[in-house]
Amino acid sequence: MTNSDYLLKAAIKKVTEKLNGIVVEKIEEATNIAQGAPEIIKKEFNSLKEAIIEEAVRMEKEMNINNNTYTSESDEEPNLREVLEEITVVKEKIEQFNIKMNNSI
């Protein structure tokens, strides 16, 4: 073999080793990200759930304040009932989602 043959073989070998190292490194990074994804999703969902609950409580308080300004009880009951029903539906959906998330993890 000539010097250029050795040089070519050495270049191919080193480039292949370098590419294999990069591929392995990127696969490890992707694996780590994939393993952390359920935890990240769970944290984000918990944050969203807390924000929804806080908003529901705020809306309920706001509705109670607004209802106190009404002179007639017949006007405030349907509005309050509607808000409470919406809060109940949101809480049920959150609970169902929590169950699904816990079962998938």
Backbone hydrogen bonds in HBPLUS format (Angstrom, degrees):
<---DONOR---> <-ACCEPTOR-->    atom                        ^
c    i                          cat <-CA-CA->   ^        H-A-AA   ^      H-
h    n   atom  resd res      DA  || num        DHA   H-A  angle D-A-AA Bond
n    s   type  num  typ     dist DA aas  dist angle  dist       angle   num
A0005-ASP N   A0002-THR O   3.07 MM   3  5.19 123.6  2.40  97.4 111.7     1
A0006-TYR N   A0002-THR O   3.13 MM   4  6.56 159.6  2.18 153.9 158.4     2
A0007-LEU N   A0003-ASN O   2.86 MM   4  6.07 158.0  1.91 149.8 156.8     3
A0008-LEU N   A0004-SER O   2.87 MM   4  5.97 157.6  1.92 143.7 149.4     4
A0009-LYS N   A0005-ASP O   2.87 MM   4  6.10 165.7  1.89 151.5 155.5     5
A0010-ALA N   A0006-TYR O   2.81 MM   4  5.92 161.2  1.84 149.3 155.0     6
A0011-ALA N   A0007-LEU O   2.94 MM   4  6.06 156.2  1.99 144.3 151.0     7
A0012-ILE N   A0008-LEU O   2.95 MM   4  6.19 163.6  1.97 152.4 156.5     8
A0013-LYS N   A0009-LYS O   2.88 MM   4  6.05 160.5  1.92 149.4 155.2     9
A0014-LYS N   A0010-ALA O   2.93 MM   4  6.10 167.2  1.94 152.4 155.3    10
A0015-VAL N   A0011-ALA O   2.93 MM   4  6.03 161.8  1.96 151.3 156.6    11
A0016-THR N   A0012-ILE O   2.93 MM   4  5.98 158.0  1.98 145.3 151.7    12
A0017-GLU N   A0013-LYS O   2.93 MM   4  6.16 158.6  1.98 148.4 154.4    13
A0018-LYS N   A0014-LYS O   2.93 MM   4  6.08 160.9  1.96 145.9 151.4    14
A0019-LEU N   A0015-VAL O   2.89 MM   4  6.08 163.7  1.92 150.6 155.0    15
A0020-ASN N   A0016-THR O   2.88 MM   4  6.03 161.5  1.91 150.9 156.3    16
A0021-GLY N   A0017-GLU O   2.94 MM   4  6.15 156.0  2.00 146.8 153.3    17
A0022-ILE N   A0018-LYS O   3.01 MM   4  6.28 155.5  2.07 148.2 154.7    18
A0023-VAL N   A0019-LEU O   2.87 MM   4  6.09 163.3  1.90 153.4 158.1    19
A0024-VAL N   A0020-ASN O   2.92 MM   4  6.08 166.7  1.93 151.8 155.3    20
A0025-GLU N   A0021-GLY O   2.98 MM   4  6.09 160.4  2.01 144.9 150.7    21
A0026-LYS N   A0022-ILE O   2.91 MM   4  6.13 161.7  1.94 152.3 157.0    22
A0027-ILE N   A0023-VAL O   2.91 MM   4  6.11 152.7  1.98 149.7 157.6    23
A0028-GLU N   A0024-VAL O   2.95 MM   4  6.20 155.8  2.01 148.7 155.0    24
A0029-GLU N   A0025-GLU O   2.96 MM   4  6.27 157.3  2.01 148.5 154.8    25
A0030-ALA N   A0026-LYS O   2.92 MM   4  6.12 162.9  1.95 147.4 151.9    26
A0031-THR N   A0027-ILE O   2.90 MM   4  6.09 152.8  1.98 146.0 153.7    27
A0032-ASN N   A0028-GLU O   2.93 MM   4  6.19 160.4  1.97 150.9 155.7    28
A0033-ILE N   A0029-GLU O   2.94 MM   4  6.20 158.7  1.98 151.6 157.7    29
A0034-ALA N   A0030-ALA O   2.87 MM   4  6.03 160.8  1.90 147.5 153.2    30
A0035-GLN N   A0031-THR O   2.90 MM   4  6.11 151.2  1.98 148.1 155.9    31
A0036-GLY N   A0032-ASN O   3.08 MM   4  6.25 144.8  2.21 140.9 149.8    32
A0037-ALA N   A0033-ILE O   2.97 MM   4  6.07 125.1  2.28 143.9 158.3    33
A0040-ILE N   A0036-GLY O   2.99 MM   4  6.25 157.6  2.04 155.5 162.8    34
A0041-ILE N   A0037-ALA O   2.85 MM   4  6.04 166.7  1.86 162.5 165.7    35
A0042-LYS N   A0038-PRO O   2.88 MM   4  6.00 156.6  1.93 142.8 149.7    36
A0043-LYS N   A0039-GLU O   2.92 MM   4  6.14 159.9  1.96 148.2 153.0    37
A0044-GLU N   A0040-ILE O   2.94 MM   4  6.17 165.2  1.96 152.2 156.4    38
A0045-PHE N   A0041-ILE O   2.83 MM   4  6.01 157.2  1.88 149.9 156.7    39
A0046-ASN N   A0042-LYS O   2.88 MM   4  6.09 159.4  1.92 149.1 154.8    40
A0047-SER N   A0043-LYS O   2.95 MM   4  6.18 155.5  2.01 148.1 154.9    41
A0048-LEU N   A0044-GLU O   2.89 MM   4  6.15 157.7  1.94 147.0 153.3    42
A0049-LYS N   A0045-PHE O   2.72 MM   4  5.94 159.6  1.76 154.2 160.4    43
A0050-GLU N   A0046-ASN O   2.93 MM   4  6.11 160.7  1.96 147.4 151.9    44
A0051-ALA N   A0047-SER O   3.00 MM   4  6.24 157.2  2.05 146.2 152.7    45
A0052-ILE N   A0048-LEU O   2.88 MM   4  6.14 153.6  1.95 150.9 158.2    46
A0053-ILE N   A0049-LYS O   2.93 MM   4  6.18 162.9  1.96 152.4 156.9    47
A0054-GLU N   A0050-GLU O   2.86 MM   4  6.05 163.9  1.89 150.9 155.7    48
A0055-GLU N   A0051-ALA O   2.92 MM   4  6.08 155.5  1.98 142.7 149.6    49
A0056-ALA N   A0052-ILE O   2.84 MM   4  6.08 154.6  1.91 148.0 155.5    50
A0057-VAL N   A0053-ILE O   2.89 MM   4  6.16 158.9  1.94 152.5 157.9    51
A0058-ARG N   A0054-GLU O   2.86 MM   4  6.09 159.9  1.90 147.1 153.3    52
A0059-MET N   A0055-GLU O   2.80 MM   4  6.00 159.8  1.84 150.0 155.5    53
A0060-GLU N   A0056-ALA O   2.85 MM   4  6.05 153.1  1.92 144.0 152.0    54
A0061-LYS N   A0057-VAL O   2.86 MM   4  6.15 161.3  1.90 153.7 158.0    55
A0062-GLU N   A0058-ARG O   2.84 MM   4  6.04 161.0  1.88 149.5 155.5    56
A0063-MET N   A0059-MET O   2.79 MM   4  5.97 154.0  1.86 145.7 153.2    57
A0064-ASN N   A0060-GLU O   2.89 MM   4  6.15 151.8  1.97 144.9 152.9    58
A0065-ILE N   A0061-LYS O   2.87 MM   4  6.19 154.9  1.94 151.0 157.6    59
A0066-ASN N   A0062-GLU O   2.85 MM   4  6.09 165.0  1.87 150.4 154.9    60
A0067-ASN N   A0063-MET O   2.71 MM   4  5.84 150.7  1.79 145.3 154.5    61
A0068-ASN N   A0064-ASN O   3.03 MM   4  6.17 139.6  2.20 138.4 147.8    62
A0068-ASN N   A0065-ILE O   3.20 MM   3  5.22 127.6  2.50  94.2 107.5    63
A0069-THR N   A0066-ASN O   3.13 MM   3  5.42 148.7  2.23 103.6 112.8    64
A0070-TYR N   A0067-ASN O   3.15 MM   3  5.37 151.7  2.24 104.0 112.3    65
A0075-ASP N   A0072-SER O   3.29 MM   3  5.57 144.1  2.43 102.0 110.9    66
A0077-GLU N   A0073-GLU O   3.23 MM   4  6.32 158.5  2.28 159.8 162.8    67
A0080-LEU N   A0076-GLU O   3.01 MM   4  6.09 169.6  2.02 159.5 162.8    68
A0081-ARG N   A0077-GLU O   2.86 MM   4  5.88 162.8  1.89 152.9 158.4    69
A0082-GLU N   A0078-PRO O   2.93 MM   4  6.03 155.0  1.99 143.1 149.8    70
A0083-VAL N   A0079-ASN O   3.05 MM   4  6.30 162.0  2.09 152.1 156.0    71
A0084-LEU N   A0080-LEU O   2.94 MM   4  6.13 166.6  1.96 154.1 158.1    72
A0085-GLU N   A0081-ARG O   2.90 MM   4  6.09 150.2  1.99 145.6 153.8    73
A0086-GLU N   A0082-GLU O   3.00 MM   4  6.27 155.1  2.06 145.7 152.4    74
A0087-ILE N   A0083-VAL O   2.90 MM   4  6.19 158.3  1.95 153.2 159.3    75
A0088-THR N   A0084-LEU O   2.97 MM   4  6.14 155.8  2.03 143.1 149.6    76
A0089-VAL N   A0085-GLU O   2.96 MM   4  6.23 157.2  2.02 148.8 154.6    77
A0090-VAL N   A0086-GLU O   2.96 MM   4  6.21 162.3  2.00 151.9 156.3    78
A0091-LYS N   A0087-ILE O   2.91 MM   4  6.13 164.0  1.94 152.5 156.8    79
A0092-GLU N   A0088-THR O   2.96 MM   4  6.16 155.8  2.02 147.8 154.3    80
A0093-LYS N   A0089-VAL O   2.97 MM   4  6.23 159.6  2.01 150.8 156.2    81
A0094-ILE N   A0090-VAL O   2.93 MM   4  6.16 157.2  1.98 152.3 158.7    82
A0095-GLU N   A0091-LYS O   2.96 MM   4  6.15 159.8  2.00 147.0 152.5    83
A0096-GLN N   A0092-GLU O   2.91 MM   4  6.17 157.7  1.96 150.1 156.0    84
A0097-PHE N   A0093-LYS O   2.94 MM   4  6.13 157.9  1.99 146.4 152.5    85
A0098-ASN N   A0094-ILE O   2.84 MM   4  6.09 157.5  1.89 151.4 158.0    86
A0099-ILE N   A0095-GLU O   3.01 MM   4  6.26 157.2  2.06 148.0 153.5    87
A0100-LYS N   A0096-GLN O   3.05 MM   4  6.34 160.4  2.09 148.4 153.3    88
A0101-MET N   A0097-PHE O   2.84 MM   4  6.10 160.7  1.88 155.0 160.4    89
A0102-ASN N   A0098-ASN O   2.87 MM   4  6.04 165.1  1.89 153.7 157.7    90
A0103-ASN N   A0099-ILE O   2.96 MM   4  6.10 148.8  2.06 145.4 154.0    91
A0104-SER N   A0100-LYS O   3.03 MM   4  6.19 139.9  2.19 141.7 152.0    92
A0105-ILE N   A0101-MET O   3.17 MM   4  6.34 129.0  2.45 142.5 154.5    93
